[in-house]
Amino acid sequence: MLRTFYKYTKNYKKEWLIGFICCVLEAVFEIMIPTYMSKIIDIGIGNRDMQYIIKIGIFILVLSIFSFVFGRGCSNNFSKFGNGFAAEIRDAEYLKIQSFAFSNMDHFTTPSLITRLTSDVTIIQNAIVPGIRSIFRAPILLISGIVMATMMSQELAVVFFIAVPILGTLLFFIVKNLSPLYHRMQRIYDVLNRVTQENLRAIRVVKAYAREDYEYAKFKSVNEELKEVSILAYSISMLNAPAMQLVMYGTIASLVWFGGNLVITDHLMVGQLTGFLSYVLQILNSLMLISAVFINLTKAMESFHRIAEVLDEKIELLDEGDSKHKIVKGLVRMENVSFKYSKKAKEYVLEDINLSIQSGETIGILGGTGSSKTSLVQLIPRLYDATDGVVYIDDLPVQSYPLSHVRDRVGMVLQKNTLFSGTIAENLRWGNENATLEEMKAAADTACASEFIEEKENGYDYHVEEGGNNFSGGQKQRLCIARTLLKNPQILIFDDSTSALDMNTEKKLYDNLKTYHPHITKIIIAQRISSVIHADRIIILDDGKIDEIGTPDELLLHNKIFKEIYNSQKKGGVLNE
């Protein structure tokens, strides 16, 4: 798993190397100080030699200054490394998500992806930035401290062989119990984000149904679960400090006892005991740092794993097209096409689809709910790839074209209308970032959107709230249609994109399209027959299969499904022939 992240450190090798060198030098200068402290006591104070005390004192001060300077260099460079590494991962993860096909997005929930992109990266960042210095510094202090202390007194060094295994056992127990708890915490964060996001997005529905209490109870349940798991996790992690301090002070007490006896029996000098205790403090502090790093890394490893799942996700829709191929005519053909959203699914959503759509033809698609109308048209701009069979555009498999070219030449107004915060002009320029005001007005005129845009204060500079909440459903549909028209596509797909329009506005829109781009191929999914009654041909879908293809008059004569829809809507007065 760590190999996945290694490549994101390449831009910060210099900072890592300088930080490592500074860290080693800081530890070297720091580890020398207790030795000279013991000399001041045993030689300087013992002999009452003030010059020696001053000389060694100045030398210790110099060592402290060097230790501080290199410590500062270590911290600065490792901070650049850690924060830069986190930024690289965040960029890589975001770019990977942008390259996901719809089928890849189906493997993750949106709140989970947000958590992995934000809090998981922050957890790693918080573990690395302060932790990487300790990772290198603590072992150096530990090993050199043990060596220096052993050189001072081999008898007292025996205490380490008792203290270190105890500390190691405590650390193993803490880490072993923390790992599954941190795993649960991150999963609960995903659920908490999902509940919050759903509530905020659907706040109008929640208030319309007066379900605030229900939503609060749902949030509180998840929040309570997170609280309980967090309390348990942090109570275990907080055992680290008192456990380490218990062992540390127990070790110091033992050393003072045994060391005092050695001093009394003249087997050890007072300065040596003082220096030995200083090394003991360094050793035990380094062990505490190592244990803290292990605990933080235990939490970070869960986040590493979750991010790696995103970075290692295999893109299921590859861009293998040849840039020489261009969509010119807008012919669409499907041969023996079958499709299912998951390869593991037992049944196909679409099965044995064969159809041919001519350039400039207007095709309607009708069918009951769940007949897979949207699934059918999503195969044309390669939002998904067919599981079996081939989808052709201009007599070439759709995979032959560069993906960006297909999405540019096939304009699809999705069933769910999405506007972004900004201005009307900024939203329209999603279709063409270089569109002039005249081009935007022409597209808006065709989409019957000019009438309400011009009524707005500032016109095309009018502010659009998040999700387009300051526009009606019909207005959002017309803005989305205008945005798609600015792409100047050769194939235009409406996925039930005029459902919020009244029949007169809808008819005017389709009449406008005939003059705006007369040779464009139009595919219209609709629930109302009035939306497709003027189409050249209509495809009747039933349970993922083509029931029949024909003109409206032909289908009215002998197609059972079409006649049922026609008669039911005629009684309801929704036809506008």
Buried (B, 14 or more C-beta within 10 A) or exposed (E): EEEBBEEBBEEBEEBBEBBBBBBBBBBBBBBBBBBBBBBBBBBBBBEEBEEBBEEBBEBBEEBEEBBEBBBEBBBBBBBBBBBBBBBBBBEBBEEBBEBBBBBBEEBBBEBBBBBBBEBBBEBBBBBBBBBBBBBBBBBBBBBBBBEBBBEBBEEBBEBBEEBBEBBEEBBEEBBEBBBEBBBBBBBBBBBBBBBBBBBEEBEEEBEEEEBEEEBEEBBEEBBEBBEEBBEBBEEBBEBBEEBBEEBBEBBBEBBEEBBEEBBEEEEBBBBBBBBBBBBBBBBBBBBBBBBBBBBBBBBBBBBBBBBBBBBEBEEBBEBEBEEEBEBEBBBBBBBEBBBBBEEEEEEBBBBBBEBEBBBBBBBBBBBBEEBBBBBBBBBBBBBBBBBBBBBBBBEBBBBBBBBEBBBBBBBBBBBEBEBEEBBBBBBBBBBBEEBEEEBBBBBBBBBBBBEBBEEBEEBBEBEBEEBBEBBEEBBBBBBBBBBBBBBBBBBBBBBBBBBBBEBEBBBBBBEBBEEBBEEBBBBBBBBBBBBBBBBBBBBBBBEBBBBBBBEBEBBBEEBEBBEEBBEEBEEEEBBBE
